[in-house]
Amino acid sequence: MNAYIAWNVKPEIFTLYIAGYELPVRWYGVLFACGFLVAQQILSYIYRKDLKPSRDIDTITLYAIAGTVLGARLGHYIFYEWELLFDEPGTWLISLITPPFSGLASHGAGVGIFIALYLYSRTKADQPFLWVTDRVAIVAPISGAFIRLGNLMNSEIYGGETSLPWGFIFERETDPALLPLAPRHPTQLYEILVCVVLFAFTFYLWKTKRSEIPMGTITAIFLIVLFTSRFIIEFIKNNQSGFENNMALNMGQLLSIPGIVMGIVILVIMNRKPKEL
């Protein structure tokens, strides 16, 4: 008999009833918020050690949240439901800032964060863009791990069938294309593991080598490792949209390639420059 893990967790933790309205509190939303809170605390520690004002943490957190949510929502429409940009322009524009945020694209979030951090760095003469991204790249995997845990609690974004003993049967799946139920790769856990390892390694580099490595090195490592792992894991992950079924590489893989290339370019260019502290 094949071993597997039966997964039947309810996405909702509990429901609030306010003025006659039902407001479900979901694991995904709680974990999304927890990811930002934990990342903020670690970033606060990093800023203190780097002798930067603690008040900057609140500012950079607001920039990061805005960049993440807007980038992820807009990215979802651009990458996976672009027809709605033209068919229902008013609907998608309002949904960018209206919960629940049911469609989020991590690649869009990445672009949004980089834009937000660039705008933030323009207000801080003592915090160049790559200096800022080096610090945020350390804590970003923590948020990513919490978000992927939220995906697991939602029984979404998992992989194809597997006979491995840690395969999950997602009993809440109702998509006919993914039936009958069978053990599948818990790709959410694979990505969580990558995020934890990436956080540990980048934090170690900052803690022990930040005075020795060129600015931008941690950012480059973050981009290369995160998007290379994403590219590989996508081979065993179910496609998020039907149009991807006829593609040699799915959308997640195509969008990961620029991130890998950007990381390599930053690493090469910054290591050719004189060291900046």
ABEGO torsion letter per residue (X at the ends): XBBBBBBABBABABBBBBGGBBBBBBAAAAAAAAAAAAAAAAAAAAAAAAGBBAAAAAAAAAAAAAAAAAAAAAAAAAAAAAAAAAABAAAAAAAAABOBBABBBAAAAAAAAAAAAAAAAAABAABBAAAAAAAAAAAAAAAAAAAAAAAAAAGBGBBBBBABAABBBBAABABAAAOBBBBBBBAAAAAAAAAAAAAAAAAAAAAAAAAABBBGAAAAAAAAAAAAAAAAAAAABBBABAAAAABABBAAAAAAAAAAAAAAAAAAAAAABBBBX
